[in-house]
């Protein structure tokens, strides 16, 4: 099992090169302290629609500095998608090894017991011009790999997924996430909780003859 400190000290543990369909290669790797400027550019370029579906506190240089300064200090693992050879950041993928009381309560109401020893939260954000290009599907096996390397066996969506974001819902369903329940956001909009269980499905017991 990898720790956040080990990943920060050696980002190559989780660095992969991805071949996209008809576009430049993309590097999947952990966020580093040197990424502040490129990350600020990524956040600032997100459209109002993409920002509505994201969970960041801000979209400027100060936010980028805050995220880079937090590397290996708390419970978060952040990875980026970096366009090669431009070094432009085109995606930010966030894992949290902590669970909020609100998450625990909602899932408990759905009959699911969450535990920090088995579960993690995940939330992706892609640059506008990279949405709908199949990059999320390319990254999906790596999300599973990272989750297992962190010693977790289930993924829940960070803040859920907005019910009026059908493309995201289709993406999660296509990659194995199952709907768990619905909840109302502070602004009155509806969101869905979804979970991906990575534990092997037990084989049915054989029939006695």
C-alpha positions as CSV (number, residue, x, y, z in Angstrom):
1,X,0.0,0.0,0.0
2,X,1.4,3.4,-1.0
3,X,1.2,6.4,1.4
4,X,0.7,10.0,0.4
5,X,4.2,10.8,1.5
6,X,5.7,8.1,-0.6
7,X,3.9,9.3,-3.6
8,X,5.0,12.9,-3.0
9,X,8.6,11.8,-2.7
10,X,8.5,9.7,-5.8
11,X,5.7,10.8,-8.2
12,X,6.9,8.2,-10.8
13,X,5.1,5.5,-8.7
14,X,1.9,6.9,-10.3
15,X,3.1,8.4,-13.6
16,X,1.7,6.9,-16.8
17,X,1.7,8.1,-20.5
18,X,-1.6,7.8,-22.3
19,X,-2.2,7.7,-26.0
20,X,-5.3,9.7,-26.9
21,X,-7.4,9.3,-30.0
22,X,-6.2,11.7,-32.6
23,X,-4.6,14.1,-30.2
24,X,-1.3,14.6,-28.2
25,X,-0.3,12.1,-25.6
26,X,-1.4,12.9,-22.0
27,X,0.8,12.3,-18.9
28,X,-1.1,11.1,-15.9
29,X,0.9,11.9,-12.7
30,X,0.7,13.3,-9.2
31,X,0.5,17.1,-8.7
32,X,3.8,18.6,-7.7
33,X,4.8,21.9,-6.1
34,X,6.2,23.0,-9.4
35,X,2.7,22.9,-11.0
36,X,1.4,26.1,-9.4
37,X,1.5,28.3,-12.5
38,X,0.1,25.6,-14.9
39,X,-2.6,24.7,-12.4
40,X,-3.6,28.3,-12.0
41,X,-4.0,28.5,-15.8
42,X,-6.1,25.3,-15.9
43,X,-8.5,26.6,-13.1
44,X,-8.8,30.1,-14.7
45,X,-9.7,28.7,-18.1
46,X,-12.6,26.5,-16.8
47,X,-16.0,27.7,-18.2
48,X,-18.8,28.8,-15.9
49,X,-20.6,25.5,-16.7
50,X,-17.5,23.4,-15.7
51,X,-17.1,25.4,-12.6
52,X,-20.7,24.7,-11.6
53,X,-19.9,21.0,-11.7
54,X,-16.6,21.2,-9.8
55,X,-15.8,21.5,-6.1
56,X,-13.0,24.1,-5.9
57,X,-13.0,27.0,-3.5
58,X,-11.6,29.3,-6.2
59,X,-10.2,29.5,-9.7
60,X,-7.1,31.6,-9.4
61,X,-3.4,31.6,-8.5
62,X,-4.2,31.6,-4.8
63,X,-6.3,28.4,-5.1
64,X,-3.5,26.8,-7.2
65,X,-1.0,27.7,-4.5
66,X,-3.2,26.3,-1.8
67,X,-3.6,23.0,-3.6
68,X,0.1,22.6,-4.3
69,X,1.0,23.6,-0.7
70,X,-1.3,20.9,0.6
71,X,0.6,18.0,-1.1
72,X,1.1,15.1,1.4
73,X,0.0,17.4,4.3
74,X,-3.6,16.2,4.7
75,X,-5.8,13.4,3.4
76,X,-5.8,14.4,-0.3
77,X,-4.1,13.0,-3.3
78,X,-4.3,15.1,-6.4
79,X,-3.2,14.0,-9.9
80,X,-3.0,15.9,-13.1
81,X,-3.4,15.2,-16.8
82,X,-0.6,17.0,-18.6
83,X,-0.7,17.5,-22.3
84,X,2.6,16.5,-24.0
85,X,4.7,18.2,-25.1
86,X,3.1,21.5,-24.1
87,X,3.1,20.7,-20.4
88,X,-0.4,22.3,-20.2
89,X,-2.6,20.8,-17.4
90,X,-5.8,19.6,-18.9
91,X,-7.3,17.7,-16.0
92,X,-7.2,17.5,-12.2
93,X,-8.3,14.3,-10.4
94,X,-8.8,14.4,-6.7
95,X,-8.9,11.6,-4.1
96,X,-9.7,12.0,-0.5
97,X,-9.0,9.3,2.1
98,X,-11.3,11.1,4.5
99,X,-15.1,10.8,4.7
100,X,-17.4,13.6,5.7
101,X,-20.2,13.1,8.3
102,X,-22.7,14.1,5.6
103,X,-21.4,11.3,3.2
104,X,-21.5,8.8,6.0
105,X,-25.1,9.7,7.0
106,X,-26.4,9.7,3.4
107,X,-24.9,6.3,2.6
108,X,-26.1,4.9,5.9
109,X,-29.6,5.9,5.0
110,X,-29.1,3.9,1.7
111,X,-28.1,0.9,3.7
112,X,-24.3,1.2,3.1
113,X,-21.7,1.5,5.9
114,X,-18.8,3.7,4.8
115,X,-15.4,3.3,6.5
116,X,-12.1,5.1,6.0
117,X,-10.2,1.8,6.0
118,X,-12.1,0.7,2.8
119,X,-13.5,3.8,1.1
120,X,-12.3,6.9,-0.6
121,X,-13.8,9.9,-2.3
122,X,-13.0,10.8,-5.9
123,X,-13.7,13.8,-8.2
124,X,-12.4,14.6,-11.7
125,X,-12.3,17.9,-13.6
126,X,-11.3,18.2,-17.3
127,X,-10.5,21.2,-19.3
128,X,-13.4,22.2,-21.5
129,X,-11.7,21.3,-24.7
130,X,-10.9,17.8,-23.4
131,X,-14.5,16.9,-22.4
132,X,-16.2,14.4,-24.5
133,X,-13.0,13.2,-26.2
134,X,-12.7,9.8,-24.4
135,X,-9.9,10.9,-22.1
136,X,-12.0,10.0,-19.0
137,X,-12.4,6.4,-20.3
138,X,-8.6,6.2,-20.9
139,X,-8.0,7.3,-17.3
140,X,-10.6,5.0,-15.7
141,X,-8.4,2.0,-15.3
142,X,-5.7,4.2,-13.7
143,X,-8.3,5.5,-11.2
144,X,-9.0,1.9,-10.2
145,X,-5.2,1.2,-10.0
146,X,-4.6,4.2,-7.7
147,X,-7.5,3.3,-5.5
148,X,-6.1,-0.2,-4.9
149,X,-2.6,1.1,-4.4
150,X,-4.0,3.4,-1.6
151,X,-5.4,0.3,0.0
152,X,-9.1,1.1,-0.7
153,X,-11.7,-1.1,-2.2
154,X,-14.6,1.3,-2.9
155,X,-14.9,4.7,-4.5
156,X,-17.7,7.2,-3.8
157,X,-18.1,10.4,-5.8
158,X,-16.7,13.6,-4.2
159,X,-19.9,15.7,-3.6
160,X,-21.9,13.3,-5.8
161,X,-22.8,14.1,-9.4
162,X,-25.4,16.7,-10.4
163,X,-28.6,15.2,-11.7
164,X,-28.6,17.7,-14.6
165,X,-25.2,16.5,-15.8
166,X,-26.2,13.5,-17.9
167,X,-22.9,13.1,-19.7
168,X,-21.1,12.7,-16.3
169,X,-23.7,10.2,-15.1
170,X,-23.3,8.1,-18.3
171,X,-19.5,8.2,-17.9
172,X,-19.7,6.9,-14.3
173,X,-22.3,4.2,-15.2
174,X,-20.2,3.1,-18.2
175,X,-17.2,2.7,-15.9
176,X,-18.9,0.6,-13.2
177,X,-20.3,3.1,-10.8
178,X,-23.7,2.3,-9.3
179,X,-26.3,4.9,-8.2
180,X,-26.9,4.8,-4.4
181,X,-29.4,7.6,-3.8
182,X,-30.3,11.2,-4.4
183,X,-29.9,14.3,-2.3
184,X,-30.6,18.1,-2.4
185,X,-27.8,20.6,-2.7
186,X,-27.7,23.8,-0.7
187,X,-28.9,25.7,-3.8
188,X,-31.9,23.4,-4.1
189,X,-30.6,21.4,-7.1
190,X,-30.6,17.6,-7.1
191,X,-27.5,15.4,-7.0
192,X,-26.8,11.6,-7.1
193,X,-24.5,9.5,-4.9
194,X,-22.7,6.8,-6.9
195,X,-20.3,4.1,-5.8
196,X,-17.7,1.8,-7.5
197,X,-17.0,-1.4,-5.6
198,X,-13.7,-3.0,-6.6
199,X,-14.1,-6.1,-4.4
200,X,-14.3,-9.3,-6.4
201,X,-17.9,-10.6,-6.9
202,X,-18.2,-13.9,-5.0
203,X,-19.0,-16.9,-7.2
204,X,-22.3,-18.6,-6.5
205,X,-22.1,-21.7,-4.4
206,X,-22.2,-24.9,-6.3
207,X,-25.4,-27.0,-6.2
208,X,-25.4,-30.1,-4.1
209,X,-26.1,-33.2,-6.0
